[in-house]
Structure formats: C-alpha cells, structure tokens
Amino acid sequence: MYQNQLLDAYKTAKNYVQDKQIAHDLAVGASRISEYRSGKRQMSDTQAIFLAENSNIDPHQALIYLAAERAKDYKAQQLWNDITAKLGSQGFWGLVLGFTGFLALHEQELECALYVLC
C-alpha cells in the first residue's frame, strides 16, 4: 500500500521512531495512523501532500498512487494499475506531464485517453 510507503518516508525524513509522532504532525490520533497502515481508512489528499512535500516525494506522484489505491470499481482499478505501471517503467516525469492534462477530462473522455495511453 502506497500509504505505508508515504508514512515510512515521512518517518525516515523526520527521524521519527513512532507513528504517534506522525499523528501529532497531522493533528490526528495515533489510532488514525494505524487505520491508514491497515487500509481501513484512506488519508486525505491534504495529508498526502503534506507527507510527500516533507519527505522529498513529488506530491503529484503521491496523489496519483493514492488515487490508484482508492479505486473501488474493478475497471477503474485496472486502469489505475496500468497507469502506475507505466509511471514506474517509463519514469514518472516523462508520463506525468502528459497525464496531468487528462485529469481535467470527463470520466468517459479519460477512459478513452487512458486506452490510447496504455
């Protein structure tokens, strides 16, 4: 789960030992971090951006990978899996520049654009 990677990167960047230190920075209870780690709850985009920016991770990347994790529909999961695989194999920046333009499209147009992309 990408949430765990994001939390771990932040923990390392801040030289934290416990998740409750992350919880303090996010102004949430320690149990919330546990819920993020177990997948019971999804962190907000604002929280993901905060963690990414303070971990030297591109916030664009963090939001894309979290969106992939959040997908509930099978077809959406498959499309997100294709996108993240492309991001990983072709280098994140080469693909994200073209991909970010697609985010403004409607769902049907996005699906068509992703079909061409993948």
N, CA, C and O of each residue as an XYZ file, in Angstrom:
472
protein
N       0.841     -1.187      0.000
C       0.000      0.000      0.000
C       0.883      1.246      0.000
O       1.840      1.359      0.767
N       0.534      2.162     -0.873
C       1.337      3.372     -1.010
C       1.259      4.244      0.242
O       2.213      4.955      0.560
N       0.148      4.198      0.945
C       0.035      4.984      2.181
C       1.151      4.626      3.153
O       1.739      5.509      3.778
N       1.443      3.341      3.282
C       2.511      2.900      4.177
C       3.858      3.439      3.725
O       4.662      3.875      4.550
N       4.110      3.414      2.429
C       5.372      3.932      1.910
C       5.500      5.421      2.198
O       6.574      5.903      2.557
N       4.403      6.139      2.038
C       4.409      7.573      2.298
C       4.648      7.855      3.778
O       5.429      8.741      4.126
N       3.984      7.110      4.641
C       4.192      7.269      6.088
C       5.624      6.912      6.489
O       6.239      7.603      7.301
N       6.142      5.838      5.921
C       7.508      5.423      6.245
C       8.537      6.447      5.753
O       9.516      6.730      6.443
N       8.312      6.994      4.567
C       9.235      8.005      4.029
C       9.248      9.245      4.912
O      10.304      9.824      5.167
N       8.066      9.650      5.378
C       7.975     10.815      6.262
C       8.664     10.524      7.596
O       9.395     11.359      8.129
N       8.420      9.345      8.113
C       9.019      8.932      9.393
C      10.542      8.956      9.298
O      11.219      9.417     10.217
N      11.070      8.466      8.202
C      12.516      8.458      7.979
C      13.052      9.880      7.812
O      14.081     10.232      8.389
N      12.352     10.689      7.023
C      12.802     12.060      6.778
C      12.862     12.875      8.061
O      13.733     13.730      8.217
N      11.950     12.617      8.966
C      11.904     13.358     10.231
C      12.680     12.666     11.357
O      12.749     13.171     12.477
N      13.262     11.503     11.044
C      13.975     10.706     12.059
C      13.077     10.358     13.234
O      13.506     10.375     14.387
N      11.820     10.041     12.923
C      10.875      9.651     13.955
C      11.023      8.170     14.256
O      11.459      7.387     13.411
N      10.653      7.801     15.473
C      10.726      6.421     15.917
C       9.334      5.796     15.971
O       9.179      4.600     15.725
N       8.331      6.597     16.291
C       6.980      6.074     16.495
C       5.982      6.768     15.566
O       6.157      7.924     15.181
N       4.929      6.022     15.221
C       3.875      6.574     14.372
C       3.106      7.694     15.073
O       2.525      8.554     14.412
N       3.098      7.688     16.395
C       2.358      8.733     17.093
C       2.986     10.105     16.850
O       2.321     11.129     17.001
N       4.265     10.126     16.475
C       4.903     11.397     16.124
C       4.341     11.921     14.802
O       4.147     13.125     14.634
N       4.087     11.018     13.881
C       3.455     11.398     12.617
C       2.042     11.892     12.897
O       1.608     12.903     12.344
N       1.336     11.182     13.750
C      -0.033     11.562     14.100
C      -0.073     12.979     14.657
O      -0.971     13.754     14.327
N       0.882     13.312     15.489
C       0.941     14.659     16.063
C       1.097     15.707     14.959
O       0.425     16.738     14.982
N       1.980     15.445     13.996
C       2.200     16.391     12.900
C       0.965     16.546     12.018
O       0.712     17.623     11.478
N       0.198     15.465     11.875
C      -1.020     15.509     11.058
C      -2.248     15.950     11.859
O      -3.337     16.104     11.306
N      -2.063     16.146     13.144
C      -3.149     16.548     14.045
C      -4.289     15.524     14.044
O      -5.469     15.871     13.981
N      -3.888     14.244     14.119
C      -4.865     13.156     14.229
C      -4.420     12.250     15.373
O      -3.290     12.345     15.852
N      -5.307     11.388     15.797
C      -4.966     10.434     16.839
C      -4.043      9.340     16.308
O      -4.029      9.065     15.108
N      -3.284      8.727     17.187
C      -2.362      7.659     16.784
C      -3.110      6.489     16.150
O      -2.572      5.807     15.277
N      -4.334      6.259     16.581
C      -5.111      5.162     16.005
C      -5.434      5.419     14.531
O      -5.620      4.472     13.766
N      -5.500      6.678     14.130
C      -5.771      7.013     12.726
C      -4.613      6.537     11.835
O      -4.840      6.041     10.732
N      -3.390      6.688     12.312
C      -2.229      6.226     11.546
C      -2.285      4.710     11.397
O      -1.965      4.169     10.338
N      -2.690      4.037     12.453
C      -2.851      2.589     12.402
C      -3.910      2.194     11.368
O      -3.745      1.208     10.649
N      -4.982      2.958     11.299
C      -6.032      2.701     10.301
C      -5.522      2.935      8.888
O      -5.893      2.206      7.967
N      -4.670      3.948      8.704
C      -4.054      4.171      7.392
C      -3.180      2.978      7.010
O      -3.225      2.495      5.879
N      -2.400      2.522      7.957
C      -1.468      1.425      7.686
C      -2.195      0.116      7.379
O      -1.736     -0.669      6.549
N      -3.311     -0.118      8.036
C      -4.052     -1.361      7.822
C      -4.970     -1.296      6.605
O      -5.484     -2.323      6.163
N      -5.177     -0.107      6.065
C      -6.052      0.050      4.906
C      -7.512      0.259      5.264
O      -8.363      0.311      4.376
N      -7.817      0.381      6.560
C      -9.195      0.605      6.983
C      -9.681      2.004      6.629
O     -10.881      2.242      6.488
N      -8.739      2.918      6.487
C      -9.082      4.311      6.204
C      -8.049      4.865      5.223
O      -6.888      4.456      5.212
N      -8.510      5.807      4.404
C      -7.627      6.473      3.451
C      -7.291      7.871      3.940
O      -8.165      8.596      4.414
N      -6.031      8.246      3.825
C      -5.655      9.602      4.212
C      -6.187     10.582      3.174
O      -6.430     10.229      2.020
N      -6.357     11.808      3.614
C      -6.861     12.834      2.711
C      -5.762     13.276      1.755
O      -4.578     13.032      1.991
N      -6.172     13.925      0.678
C      -5.197     14.461     -0.267
C      -4.294     15.483      0.418
O      -3.092     15.529      0.156
N      -4.870     16.295      1.289
C      -4.092     17.307      2.004
C      -3.016     16.653      2.854
O      -1.877     17.119      2.883
N      -3.368     15.577      3.546
C      -2.394     14.863      4.357
C      -1.306     14.241      3.490
O      -0.125     14.292      3.834
N      -1.702     13.659      2.377
C      -0.731     13.043      1.469
C       0.241     14.082      0.915
O       1.442     13.827      0.818
N      -0.276     15.241      0.556
C       0.575     16.314      0.041
C       1.556     16.758      1.120
O       2.742     16.940      0.846
N       1.067     16.932      2.339
C       1.937     17.331      3.456
C       3.064     16.322      3.656
O       4.232     16.698      3.764
N       2.707     15.034      3.704
C       3.707     13.996      3.920
C       4.709     13.954      2.772
O       5.913     13.831      2.996
N       4.211     14.055      1.547
C       5.089     13.999      0.381
C       6.056     15.176      0.354
O       7.258     14.993      0.163
N       5.536     16.372      0.544
C       6.383     17.562      0.493
C       7.465     17.538      1.568
O       8.567     18.045      1.355
N       7.161     16.964      2.694
C       8.126     16.901      3.786
C       8.995     15.646      3.751
O       9.791     15.407      4.659
N       8.834     14.849      2.696
C       9.630     13.632      2.535
C      10.421     13.658      1.235
O      11.026     12.658      0.849
N      10.415     14.788      0.571
C      11.079     14.923     -0.731
C      10.524     13.954     -1.769
O      11.264     13.396     -2.580
N       9.206     13.765     -1.726
C       8.487     12.970     -2.716
C       7.621     13.947     -3.490
O       7.019     14.851     -2.911
N       7.562     13.762     -4.793
C       6.733     14.640     -5.608
C       5.271     14.472     -5.207
O       4.753     13.356     -5.254
N       4.590     15.551     -4.814
C       3.188     15.435     -4.417
C       2.285     14.936     -5.543
O       1.264     14.301     -5.278
N       2.645     15.213     -6.791
C       1.867     14.692     -7.922
C       1.879     13.164     -7.898
O       0.845     12.518     -8.065
N       3.050     12.612     -7.691
C       3.201     11.166     -7.634
C       2.380     10.591     -6.481
O       1.686      9.587     -6.644
N       2.463     11.225     -5.329
C       1.730     10.735     -4.154
C       0.226     10.696     -4.429
O      -0.443      9.717     -4.100
N      -0.298     11.755     -5.029
C      -1.735     11.795     -5.297
C      -2.153     10.761     -6.333
O      -3.224     10.166     -6.213
N      -1.328     10.542     -7.343
C      -1.664      9.554     -8.370
C      -1.700      8.154     -7.776
O      -2.637      7.394     -8.023
N      -0.689      7.815     -6.999
C      -0.652      6.470     -6.412
C      -1.751      6.268     -5.365
O      -2.285      5.167     -5.231
N      -2.085      7.316     -4.634
C      -3.191      7.191     -3.673
C      -4.524      7.044     -4.390
O      -5.386      6.284     -3.948
N      -4.700      7.757     -5.483
C      -5.936      7.619     -6.267
C      -6.067      6.194     -6.782
O      -7.167      5.643     -6.821
N      -4.964      5.606     -7.171
C      -4.986      4.217     -7.636
C      -5.424      3.281     -6.514
O      -6.170      2.332     -6.753
N      -4.965      3.543     -5.301
C      -5.361      2.716     -4.157
C      -6.833      2.877     -3.813
O      -7.469      1.933     -3.344
N      -7.373      4.053     -4.039
C      -8.756      4.340     -3.653
C      -9.784      3.761     -4.607
O     -10.956      3.647     -4.248
N      -9.380      3.397     -5.800
C     -10.324      2.929     -6.818
C     -11.128      1.745     -6.290
O     -10.560      0.775     -5.789
N     -12.421      1.826     -6.401
C     -13.309      0.775     -5.904
C     -13.799     -0.134     -7.034
O     -13.939     -1.343     -6.851
N     -14.053      0.443     -8.172
C     -14.566     -0.269     -9.333
C     -13.443     -1.092     -9.978
O     -12.310     -0.623    -10.080
N     -13.755     -2.308    -10.408
C     -12.749     -3.195    -10.988
C     -12.077     -2.572    -12.206
O     -10.854     -2.618    -12.339
N     -12.877     -1.994    -13.088
C     -12.313     -1.395    -14.303
C     -11.403     -0.217    -13.951
O     -10.338     -0.050    -14.545
N     -11.824      0.589    -12.992
C     -11.001      1.715    -12.559
C      -9.695      1.209    -11.946
O      -8.636      1.792    -12.179
N      -9.762      0.137    -11.171
C      -8.549     -0.435    -10.581
C      -7.583     -0.887    -11.670
O      -6.377     -0.661    -11.576
N      -8.122     -1.526    -12.700
C      -7.269     -1.990    -13.791
C      -6.625     -0.820    -14.527
O      -5.442     -0.871    -14.863
N      -7.397      0.230    -14.777
C      -6.843      1.410    -15.442
C      -5.765      2.068    -14.601
O      -4.713      2.448    -15.114
N      -6.030      2.201    -13.305
C      -5.017      2.783    -12.418
C      -3.782      1.910    -12.342
O      -2.667      2.430    -12.294
N      -3.950      0.591    -12.330
C      -2.802     -0.308    -12.319
C      -1.955     -0.119    -13.577
O      -0.726     -0.122    -13.513
N      -2.622      0.046    -14.720
C      -1.897      0.299    -15.968
C      -1.137      1.617    -15.899
O       0.013      1.700    -16.330
N      -1.777      2.638    -15.360
C      -1.146      3.956    -15.266
C       0.072      3.908    -14.363
O       1.144      4.390    -14.728
N      -0.093      3.324    -13.179
C       1.033      3.291    -12.244
C       2.157      2.401    -12.766
O       3.328      2.673    -12.499
N       1.823      1.344    -13.504
C       2.863      0.513    -14.111
C       3.649      1.325    -15.136
O       4.875      1.234    -15.201
N       2.940      2.116    -15.932
C       3.612      2.983    -16.906
C       4.489      4.001    -16.191
O       5.610      4.275    -16.619
N       3.980      4.552    -15.113
C       4.764      5.531    -14.363
C       6.057      4.915    -13.856
O       7.118      5.537    -13.907
N       5.959      3.698    -13.370
C       7.134      3.033    -12.833
C       8.126      2.604    -13.899
O       9.335      2.683    -13.682
N       7.637      2.149    -15.051
C       8.539      1.613    -16.072
C       9.135      2.679    -16.977
O      10.240      2.497    -17.489
N       8.436      3.781    -17.187
C       8.913      4.799    -18.115
C       9.454      6.036    -17.425
O       9.814      7.009    -18.087
N       9.514      6.009    -16.123
C       9.961      7.197    -15.409
C       8.772      8.096    -15.169
O       8.003      8.384    -16.086
N       8.625      8.533    -13.953
C       7.442      9.279    -13.542
C       7.246     10.563    -14.322
O       6.140     10.810    -14.803
N       8.263     11.388    -14.468
C       8.084     12.713    -15.081
C       7.757     12.646    -16.554
O       7.002     13.479    -17.056
N       8.315     11.661    -17.266
C       8.035     11.569    -18.690
C       6.570     11.356    -18.979
O       6.056     11.865    -19.975
N       5.893     10.620    -18.138
C       4.494     10.312    -18.370
C       3.551     11.284    -17.684
O       2.476     11.575    -18.207
N       3.932     11.783    -16.538
C       3.010     12.608    -15.772
C       2.717     13.933    -16.467
O       1.635     14.491    -16.289
N       3.646     14.438    -17.244
C       3.400     15.692    -17.940
C       2.225     15.554    -18.900
O       1.398     16.459    -19.011
N       2.153     14.428    -19.589
C       1.016     14.201    -20.462
C      -0.224     13.782    -19.699
O      -1.340     14.119    -20.093
N      -0.041     13.060    -18.626
C      -1.159     12.525    -17.859
C      -1.944     13.612    -17.134
O      -3.168     13.524    -17.032
N      -1.258     14.633    -16.629
C      -1.954     15.643    -15.846
C      -2.992     16.385    -16.671
O      -3.996     16.850    -16.133
N      -2.763     16.497    -17.957
C      -3.760     17.122    -18.823
C      -5.038     16.306    -18.903
O      -6.121     16.858    -19.101
N      -4.917     14.998    -18.751
C      -6.093     14.130    -18.810
C      -6.974     14.245    -17.580
O      -8.162     13.928    -17.636
N      -6.408     14.693    -16.474
C      -7.170     14.741    -15.236
C      -8.363     15.680    -15.310
O      -9.341     15.507    -14.582
N      -8.285     16.669    -16.184
C      -9.374     17.628    -16.310
C     -10.505     17.100    -17.193
O     -11.575     17.707    -17.245
N     -10.291     15.998    -17.878
C     -11.298     15.453    -18.774
C     -12.415     14.771    -17.992
O     -12.238     14.382    -16.837
N     -13.544     14.638    -18.630
C     -14.646     13.888    -18.026
C     -14.288     12.415    -17.987
O     -13.359     11.982    -18.669
N     -15.010     11.649    -17.203
C     -14.688     10.238    -16.998
C     -14.634      9.465    -18.306
O     -13.711      8.679    -18.519
N     -15.608      9.674    -19.186
C     -15.634      8.936    -20.442
C     -14.451      9.330    -21.320
O     -13.819      8.468    -21.931
N     -14.151     10.607    -21.385
C     -13.009     11.060    -22.162
C     -11.709     10.543    -21.551
O     -10.778     10.187    -22.273
N     -11.647     10.503    -20.227
C     -10.470      9.991    -19.532
C     -10.247      8.524    -19.877
O      -9.115      8.102    -20.114
N     -11.325      7.751    -19.904
C     -11.207      6.344    -20.221
C     -10.651      6.158    -21.627
O      -9.790      5.306    -21.845
N     -11.131      6.937    -22.571
C     -10.635      6.857    -23.935
C      -9.172      7.267    -24.015
O      -8.374      6.624    -24.697
N      -8.831      8.325    -23.324
C      -7.458      8.815    -23.318
C      -6.528      7.791    -22.684
O      -5.412      7.590    -23.163
N      -6.966      7.149    -21.626
C      -6.139      6.141    -20.964
C      -5.954      4.921    -21.850
O      -4.897      4.290    -21.838
N      -6.995      4.591    -22.625
C      -6.886      3.459    -23.547
C      -5.788      3.732    -24.576
O      -4.985      2.851    -24.882
N      -5.757      4.945    -25.104
C      -4.735      5.316    -26.070
C      -3.367      5.339    -25.412
O      -2.386      4.878    -25.995
N      -3.297      5.868    -24.211
C      -2.039      5.989    -23.479
C      -1.443      4.628    -23.163
O      -0.240      4.419    -23.320
N      -2.284      3.708    -22.720
C      -1.792      2.401    -22.284
C      -1.741      1.444    -23.438
O      -1.351      0.289    -23.265
